[in-house]
Amino acid sequence: MLYKRAVDFAENYLSPERLQHSLNTSKCAYDIARDYGVDPERAYLAGLLHDIARDFSAEQILRIATNEGIIPRKEERICPFLLHGKVGAVIVKKELGLEDQGVFDAISYHVTGRPDWTRLEQVLYLADKIEPDRDYLGVDKVRALLETGDFEEALLECLRENIIYAARTKGWIVDTNTVVIFNELARRF
């Protein structure tokens, strides 16, 4: 019943293209979670709901964040898109009535990651970036690393690709949390 409500909820917020992306992400998150010891049901739910606020304008995202007591970091004020996960998590919590902080955190941090993030958060981050409709230069490498069982290396490569993409895209910035996480993982390898 929860999944039916969640799909209906997502359909009310998302464009058809964004809904398809969310459905792809949820399936991908389920599969990654199952393979890497994370509750696949929670990963599926996070994947389905992760982009609830993605189609909002920058002004809407900032207004909702302010109204909900979210204090944007400098990067988030410059590029409000970076806040869509945090805003989406608040909307899901308030309007869907879900009570799973781990799912909220995965939704909140799927855009940038964060230091000391949980495996569920990492699973959603990866699933969002490698779902089957994603097509960018390094996506096949990330997918191959996951298929061979190298989760951390896949995560590192995905972060690298995200940083490169943000640096090359007009109007976007590289989030400091993403850089911190990348540097922490890179030191391990």
Rosetta blueprint (number, residue, H / E / L):
1 M L
2 L H
3 Y H
4 K H
5 R H
6 A H
7 V H
8 D H
9 F H
10 A H
11 E H
12 N H
13 Y H
14 L L
15 S L
16 P H
17 E H
18 R H
19 L H
20 Q H
21 H H
22 S H
23 L H
24 N H
25 T H
26 S H
27 K H
28 C H
29 A H
30 Y H
31 D H
32 I H
33 A H
34 R H
35 D H
36 Y L
37 G L
38 V L
39 D L
40 P H
41 E H
42 R H
43 A H
44 Y H
45 L H
46 A H
47 G H
48 L H
49 L H
50 H L
51 D L
52 I L
53 A L
54 R L
55 D L
56 F L
57 S L
58 A H
59 E H
60 Q H
61 I H
62 L H
63 R H
64 I H
65 A H
66 T H
67 N H
68 E L
69 G L
70 I L
71 I L
72 P L
73 R L
74 K H
75 E H
76 E H
77 R H
78 I H
79 C L
80 P H
81 F H
82 L H
83 L H
84 H H
85 G H
86 K H
87 V H
88 G H
89 A H
90 V H
91 I H
92 V H
93 K H
94 K H
95 E H
96 L H
97 G L
98 L L
99 E L
100 D L
101 Q H
102 G H
103 V H
104 F H
105 D H
106 A H
107 I H
108 S H
109 Y L
110 H L
111 V L
112 T L
113 G L
114 R L
115 P L
116 D L
117 W L
118 T L
119 R H
120 L H
121 E H
122 Q H
123 V H
124 L H
125 Y H
126 L H
127 A H
128 D H
129 K H
130 I H
131 E L
132 P L
133 D L
134 R L
135 D L
136 Y L
137 L L
138 G L
139 V H
140 D H
141 K H
142 V H
143 R H
144 A H
145 L H
146 L H
147 E H
148 T L
149 G L
150 D L
151 F H
152 E H
153 E H
154 A H
155 L H
156 L H
157 E H
158 C H
159 L H
160 R H
161 E H
162 N H
163 I H
164 I H
165 Y H
166 A H
167 A H
168 R H
169 T L
170 K L
171 G L
172 W L
173 I L
174 V L
175 D L
176 T H
177 N H
178 T H
179 V H
180 V H
181 I H
182 F H
183 N H
184 E H
185 L H
186 A H
187 R H
188 R H
189 F L
